[in-house]
Amino acid sequence: MSTAMPFAADSTLMSEVTGAVTAAGAVLRDRYTPHARGVRLSGIVDEIHANDDAVLAVLREPLSRARPGSMWAEDELAGGALPQGEWWVVDPAEGNINHVHGMTDWAVTATLVRDNQPVLTVVHLPLTGDTYTAAAGAGTRLNGRPLKASAKTDLGAALTGTGQARPGEDERTLRRIGDSVTAMLVNGLVVRVSVPATLQLIHVAAGRTDAFWQFSDVRSGLVAGALLVSEAGGVVTDLAGGPWTVSSQDFLAAAPGVHPAALKVLSSVA
């Protein structure tokens, strides 16, 4: 993944976005319970929408004010290219399904995408208080501390991960996920299969895990992690080995020493 131009100079914008996302995270934290909410699918969906609405009510206005003229990508499960210009790609409850089920893997994310390139992102984990940030040309940080992708070079020693991007994936995609997990179990050390994507990608950026792949083009689950990983020195491509873009149909982010072997394994999964 490459960015159109450095975005490192605007520390004021980063501060404003971090403040807005942190405040939104407090709303989501206050809605959290350690037990599952909703039994029927309709009740689960209602809880998910209520989380989104509550967070967006405090997040949308400060982000729009921080970048006058920016637009808002409304559908968090959408993929594909956006019209030219600056867009906020936000997931008000990344890992919403986990939040609703009383689990702890969820976050609030906001990414500024300029001409289809992510240029600034903030990922806040309200339960731990951790905040991951990246800006094009400025590196990746956790609570202000620089992060670096893993130095591993052996896929056989690699901790990798994948997951389902959205409910209702088509059968071919589900079979590819299963086949890819099998292939990586054979060639790697351990495979984690979980959601959401961003919470796996922060570990790749931090060097805790070594690769993450996904058969999906869901923007909101990938743009933040793509920038975090690339700015931490990782490699982000599609599964043909070309540069990843928001129009790509699949995704691989990995430590540079592991990426070629992971790509070889995963590109063989039809």
N, C-alpha and C positions, 0 to 999 in steps of 0.2 A: 504494500500500500504506500502511496506517495501523497503528499499534500501539495496544493497549488502554490502556497507561499507560506513562509514562517508566520507564526501567530504569537511569538513569544513575548512581544513587547507589551501587550495589554494586561498588566497585572491587576489593574482596577477592575476589568471585566471578570477576570478569574475570581477575584474577591467577591464581587457582586453575585456571581453564579453560585459560588460555594455557599454564601450566606443564604441564598434563596433555597438551594437544595437541602441545606441543613435544617432550615425552618420547616420545609415540607416534610422532611424525615421525622421531625418531632410529632407532626400530625399523624403520620403513619404509625409511629411507635405508640402513641396514645390509643390507637385503635387495635393494637395487638393484644391477643390473649394466648396463653400457652395451651389452649384446647381448641379443637376443630370447631368451626362454625359452619353450619349448613349440612344437611343430610342428603336431600334430593339435589339433583343437578341445578334446578332452578334456584334453590336457595344459595348454592355455592356461587352461581353467576351473579346473583344479587349482591352478595358480600364483596365480590371482586369489583363490581361497578361502584359500590359505595366507597371502597377504598380509593379507587381512581378519582371519583368526583371530589372527595374530601381533600386529597392532595393537590389536585389541579386548581382547586379554589384558592390555594395560597401560593401556587407556583407559577401559574401562567402570567399573571400581571408583572411580577418583578423581572422575569426573564424577557418579556416583551419590552419592558422599559429599559432594561440593560442594553438591548440592541435594537434601537429604533429602526423600523422598516423590516425587521426580520419576520418571517412567516412561521406557521405552526403546522407540523405534520400531525394530523389529527389521529390517524389510525395506527395504534402501536403495534398491530400485527401485520401491517402492510410492508411490502418490499418494492424493489425497483427504484429507478432513478427519480429524483425530484426535479421540478423546474429549476432553472438557474436562479441564483440568489442565495440568501442566507435563511436557513431553516433551523428551528429548534426541533430536535428529535428527542422526545422525552418518554421515559417510562416511569409513571408516577408510583408504581409498585412493581418493580422488576422482581419477579418471583412471587407475584400476587397469590398464586395457588398455594405456595408454602405458607405465606402469611395467614391465609384463611384456614389452613389446616394446623395452625399452632406451631409450625416449624420456624426456624430462625434464619433461613437462607433467603433474605429479601433485602432490597435496597431501593433508593430513589436515584434515578439517573437523568442527566440533562446533557445533551451534546449539541454543539453548534456545528452545523454542516454548511459549508460554503461551496457552492457550485459542485455539489455531490462529493465533497471531501470533508470528513470530520476534522475540525481544526481546534476544538476545545471541548473538554469533557470533564464532568464531575460525577463521581459515584459515591454516594454516602450510605453507610451502613448504620442505621440508627441505634441498633441494640449494642453495638460495640463502640460507636462514636468515631469509627475509622472513615476517613475520606480519601479517596483516590482521585488524583487530578492529572491531566495531561493537556498540553497545548503543542501544536505543531511546531517543531524546532526547539522545544523547551524541555523535553524529557517528561518522565512520569514520576509522580511522587505519591507517597502514602504519608498523610499528616505532615507534609512538607519535606519528608526524607526521600531522596532519590531511590528509585527502584531499577533493577537490572534483571533481564531475562536470564534463565538458567544457562550455565556453562556446559551442560552435558553434551556429549557427542555420540552417545550410544543409545539407540532406540531401545535396546534390550534392557536398559536401566531406567527407562523413562516412565514417569507417571503421566498418563494422558486422560482425556475426557471428551465426552460428547453428550448430547441430549436431544430431546424432542422439542422443536421450536414452537409448535402451536398445536392445540387440539385438532383432531380431525385430519391429520396428515394423510395423504393418499397411500394406498397399500405399497406401491413401489418404493416410496420414501421410507416407510416403516421397515421394509425388508432390507433396504440399503443400510439403515441404521444398525439393524441386527447383524448383517454380514460384516459391516465395518468394525463393530465391536469384536466379533469373532476374530477377524484378521488382526486387529491390534492386540488382542489377548495373546495371540500366537507370537507376535513379533515384539511386543512391548513388555513392560513389567506389570503394570496395573492399569486398569481402565475404570474411570469413574463415569457413571451414567446418571446425570442429574440435571435439574433445571434450577435457576435460569442460566443462560449462557454467560451473562456478564459476571456472575459470581464464580464461574470457572475461569473466565479470562483474566480477572484480577490476579488469580494465582499464577497464571502464565506470566503476566507482567512482573510479578514479584519474584519469579524464579522458584516458586514452590512446586509448581507442576511444569510440564515440559511441552505439552501440545494440547490443543483443543480443536475439534472439527465439528462441522454441522452441515447437514444437507438442507439448507434453507436460505431464504433471502430476506428474513424478517429484519428490517433496519434497526428497530429500537433495541433488539437484543444483541446487535453486533457492532454498531458504530462506536459505542463507548469503548468496548473491549479492543476493537481493532486499533484505535488510537493509543490506548494504554499500552498494548503489547508492542506496537511499532516504535513508540517513543521510548520504550524500555530496551530497545535493541533486538526485539524479536522480529520474526518474518511473518507477514500476513499475505496470503495468496488465495486464489481459488484452487480447486482440486485438479485443475489442469496445469497448475504451476504459474499461471499468469497473475498479474497484480489484482488484488481484490478490490472491487468497487461495490457500491450499493446496488448495482445491477447484476452482480454475480449470483449464480444460483446455488453455490456452495462455498465453503469457507474453511480455511485452515490457518491457525495462528500457532506458532511454535518457536522454541528456542532455535537460534540459527544453526547450531550443530546437530539438531535432531530433525529439522524441517525436511531435508532431502529424503531421508529414509521414511519418515512419516508420509510424505507425499507419494512415494513409490508404493507403499502399502495401500493407501487409501484410494489412489487413482485407479487401482485395479478392481475396485468394488463397483460393479455395474449397477 
